[in-house]
Amino acid sequence: MRAEPVWVETFTGLRMDRFAKLVKAVRERGGNGPGGGRPWCLPLPDRVLLVAVYYRTNLTMRQLAPLFGPARLGCGRPHPRWMAYLSDRLIDSATS
């Protein structure tokens, strides 16, 4: 699964323009990390989609990993700091 309009809108309930704003906000808050450690397997939009689907569906990361293809090993380690931020932003998006 990639952060394409059909997947974003189906699994998150967000229009693509709102999702793009969400990705931009995460990027501005350091969503790509400090640059140390192992590199991410998934690009930032796909990681944001993964976390949004995680919150929206209540599935575990292990259950979601096969949807994201060969890079699924990175699914279990999204950054906790921006996961909390995404949780708040998704709630705001759902109520507005």
C-alpha positions in Angstrom: 0.0 0.0 0.0 1.3 3.4 -0.9 0.0 6.9 0.1 -2.1 7.2 -3.1 -5.5 9.0 -3.1 -7.5 5.8 -3.3 -5.8 4.3 -0.2 -5.6 7.5 1.8 -9.3 8.3 1.3 -10.4 4.7 1.9 -8.4 3.9 4.9 -8.1 7.3 6.7 -11.3 9.1 5.7 -9.2 12.1 4.8 -9.2 13.9 1.4 -5.8 13.9 -0.2 -5.3 17.6 0.3 -5.9 17.2 4.1 -3.5 14.2 4.2 -0.8 16.2 2.4 -1.2 18.9 5.0 -0.8 16.3 7.7 2.3 14.9 6.1 3.7 18.4 5.8 3.0 19.1 9.5 4.7 15.9 10.5 7.7 16.7 8.3 8.0 20.2 9.9 8.0 18.6 13.4 10.9 16.4 12.5 9.0 13.4 11.1 12.1 12.2 9.2 14.0 11.9 12.5 17.3 13.3 13.5 19.2 11.3 10.8 21.0 8.9 13.1 20.3 5.2 13.4 18.8 2.9 10.9 17.2 4.5 7.9 13.5 4.2 7.5 12.3 1.6 5.0 9.1 3.5 4.2 8.9 7.1 2.9 7.3 9.6 5.2 3.8 9.7 3.5 3.6 5.9 3.8 4.6 6.0 7.5 1.9 8.7 8.1 -0.6 6.5 6.2 0.4 3.5 8.3 -0.1 5.3 11.6 -3.4 6.8 10.4 -4.7 3.4 9.4 -3.4 2.0 12.7 -5.5 4.6 14.7 -8.5 4.3 12.4 -8.8 0.5 12.2 -7.5 -0.5 15.7 -5.4 -3.2 14.0 -1.9 -4.0 15.3 1.2 -3.0 13.5 1.9 -6.7 12.9 -1.5 -7.0 11.1 -0.9 -3.9 9.0 2.7 -4.7 8.0 1.8 -7.1 5.1 -0.2 -4.2 3.4 3.0 -2.2 3.2 5.0 -4.7 1.2 8.7 -5.6 1.5 9.4 -2.6 3.8 7.1 -4.1 6.5 10.0 -4.6 9.0 10.0 -0.8 9.6 6.3 -0.9 10.4 6.8 -1.7 14.0 8.9 1.3 14.9 7.1 4.6 13.9 8.3 7.5 16.0 6.3 7.8 19.3 6.6 11.6 19.3 4.8 12.1 16.0 2.4 9.2 16.6 1.0 11.2 19.5 0.9 14.3 17.3 -0.9 12.4 14.5 -3.4 11.0 17.0 -4.4 14.6 18.0 -4.4 15.8 14.4 -6.6 12.9 13.2 -9.1 13.6 16.0 -9.1 17.3 14.9 -9.7 16.3 11.3 -12.5 14.0 12.1 -14.4 16.6 14.1 -13.9 19.5 11.6 
